[in-house]
Amino acid sequence: MDEKYHEKLKRIMDEYVHLIYKLTKTFPKDELFGVVSQLRRAALSVILNYIEGYARLKNKININFLEISYGSLQESKYLVQFSFAEGYLLENDFRRADILASEIGAMLWATLNNKRSDT
């Protein structure tokens, strides 16, 4: 994968985590240490693990961080769905977060497959 791909993926991940932080500001105060905290942590973990993995030189270690990033993405996707079902998110905000997460997921999966074929 080229540098443009990496930068595009990072940009979309950054957009996603900022969206999650913005959206969770309106969640009920009694969810501050529940869904809000968990969703923010999971969304931030997506980009942080991707960046840390990208910085690793050994392919197997890089793959491990990419897998953690992908797992955190799936966790955050469920929490977004849960939040929508609980009425914490408007439908258009849910859709926007879901579209970004799906795009990130597809790009991460492609990156993982590419890295795995290199081993």
Beta strands, then each sheet from edge to edge (+ up, - down):
end
